[in-house]
Amino acid sequence: MRARGPALLFAAWAAHDVEEALAFPDTCDGLADRTGVEGLRITPAQSWTAVGMMGIFVAAACWRGARTHGRSRVYRATVAGLEAHVYTHLAASVAQRRYTAGVATALPIMLPGAVAARRELQRGGSPLRPREYALGIGLLLPLALLSQVAARLLPKRRRGSSPRRPAPRPSAPRHSPDTP
């Protein structure tokens, strides 16, 4: 097996998740408005943080897939889970009857990346089995939820505020006109 599948899968995931991260706060606001559950809202910074957390996992899984020539169970589950993930985007948009985060790139970008990785496994004589799709969903869904929860637990910053306040500057001693 060549390492093209893992590279294509990661590139497709990264491009797809840029769109997802940009649009996720709006999708969450729409859900919060409809349901009245304010805890569904997410800031852009939290959205990017959650995507970054998932990115660490997806990158590690793809690296592992390249190193093991596709034999890594985590990589195989990731391939299957990301292919299934495409259909969750379509279902979410149908259910909400509107654009939802990730749907614009699910079919044209994420699906071809996942299919290329899956086909490379097939050509190498190791096609994905149905249970690997179940493993992929069972692995990626909790990780996605965990990354969303963890990102929401991070302290929120006000727009324009810096993460750390500068240390106070020592004031210069004041001299009165009487002092030499």
C-alpha positions in Angstrom: 0.0 0.0 0.0 1.2 3.5 -0.8 0.8 6.2 1.7 -1.4 8.2 -0.6 -4.6 7.2 1.1 -3.7 8.5 4.5 -2.4 11.8 3.0 -5.6 12.3 0.9 -7.8 11.4 3.9 -6.1 14.0 6.1 -6.1 16.7 3.4 -9.8 16.1 2.7 -10.6 16.2 6.5 -8.6 19.4 6.9 -10.3 21.2 4.1 -13.7 20.0 5.2 -13.1 21.0 8.8 -12.1 24.5 7.8 -15.6 25.0 6.5 -17.1 23.2 9.5 -15.2 25.3 12.0 -16.2 28.5 10.2 -19.9 27.6 10.1 -20.3 25.7 13.3 -21.1 28.7 15.6 -24.0 29.7 13.2 -25.3 26.2 13.1 -25.2 26.0 16.9 -26.9 29.4 17.2 -29.7 28.2 15.0 -30.2 25.1 17.1 -30.1 27.1 20.3 -32.7 29.6 18.9 -35.0 26.7 17.9 -34.7 24.6 21.0 -34.1 27.3 23.7 -31.0 25.4 24.9 -28.4 28.2 25.3 -25.7 25.6 26.1 -25.6 24.7 22.4 -24.0 28.0 21.4 -20.3 28.0 20.7 -17.9 30.8 20.0 -15.6 30.9 16.9 -12.6 30.3 19.1 -14.2 27.3 20.7 -15.1 25.9 17.3 -11.5 26.2 16.1 -10.3 24.7 19.3 -12.6 21.7 18.9 -11.5 21.2 15.3 -7.9 21.4 16.4 -8.4 18.7 19.0 -9.9 16.4 16.4 -7.1 17.3 14.0 -4.5 16.0 16.4 -6.4 12.7 16.4 -7.0 12.5 12.7 -3.4 13.4 11.9 -2.1 10.7 14.3 -4.5 8.1 12.8 -3.4 9.0 9.3 0.3 8.9 10.2 -0.3 5.5 11.8 -2.1 4.4 8.7 0.9 5.4 6.5 3.4 3.7 8.9 1.5 0.4 9.0 0.5 0.4 5.3 -3.1 0.6 6.3 -3.1 -2.2 8.9 -3.6 0.1 11.9 -7.0 -0.6 13.5 -7.3 3.1 14.4 -6.6 4.2 10.9 -9.0 1.8 9.4 -11.7 2.9 11.9 -10.9 6.5 11.1 -11.3 5.9 7.3 -14.6 4.2 7.9 -15.8 6.7 10.4 -15.0 9.7 8.2 -16.8 8.2 5.3 -19.9 7.6 7.4 -19.5 11.2 8.8 -20.3 12.5 5.3 -23.8 11.2 5.7 -24.3 12.7 9.1 -23.8 16.1 7.5 -26.4 15.4 4.9 -28.9 14.1 7.5 -28.4 17.1 9.7 -29.1 19.5 6.9 -32.2 17.5 5.8 -33.4 17.4 9.4 -32.9 21.1 10.0 -34.1 22.0 6.5 -31.2 24.4 6.1 -27.4 24.6 5.5 -25.5 23.2 8.5 -21.8 23.3 9.2 -19.8 20.9 7.0 -22.5 20.0 4.5 -21.0 22.2 1.7 -17.7 20.2 1.7 -19.0 16.8 2.8 -19.8 15.4 -0.7 -17.2 17.2 -2.9 -14.2 17.1 -0.6 -14.6 14.7 2.4 -16.3 11.8 0.6 -13.7 11.6 -2.2 -10.8 11.7 0.4 -12.4 8.9 2.4 -13.3 6.8 -0.7 -9.7 7.2 -2.0 -8.3 5.9 1.3 -10.9 3.0 1.4 -10.0 2.1 -2.2 -6.3 2.1 -1.5 -7.1 -0.4 1.3 -9.1 -2.6 -1.1 -6.3 -2.5 -3.7 -3.9 -3.6 -1.0 -6.0 -6.7 -0.4 -7.5 -5.4 2.9 -10.9 -4.0 2.3 -12.9 -2.3 5.1 -15.3 -4.7 6.8 -18.7 -3.6 8.1 -17.6 -3.9 11.7 -14.9 -1.3 11.0 -17.7 1.2 10.1 -19.3 0.5 13.5 -15.9 0.9 15.2 -15.3 4.2 13.3 -18.6 5.7 14.4 -18.0 4.4 17.9 -14.5 6.0 17.9 -15.1 9.3 16.1 -18.5 10.3 17.6 -17.3 10.3 21.2 -14.1 12.0 20.3 -16.0 14.7 18.4 -18.4 15.2 21.4 -15.5 15.2 23.8 -13.6 17.9 21.8 -16.8 20.0 21.7 -17.3 19.8 25.5 -13.6 20.4 26.2 -13.6 23.5 23.9 -16.6 24.9 25.7 -14.9 24.4 29.1 -12.0 26.6 28.1 -12.4 30.1 29.5 -14.1 32.6 27.1 -12.2 35.7 26.2 -13.9 39.0 25.3 -13.3 40.2 21.8 -10.2 42.2 21.7 -8.8 41.1 25.0 -5.4 39.6 25.3 -4.9 36.2 26.9 -2.6 37.6 29.5 -2.5 41.0 31.0 0.9 42.7 30.9 2.7 43.0 34.2 2.4 46.4 35.8 5.3 48.7 35.0 7.2 49.9 37.9 6.5 53.6 38.4 9.5 56.0 38.5 10.2 57.6 41.8 8.6 61.0 42.0 10.7 63.9 43.1 9.3 66.9 44.6 10.7 70.3 43.7 12.3 70.5 47.2 14.3 67.3 46.8 17.7 67.4 45.2 
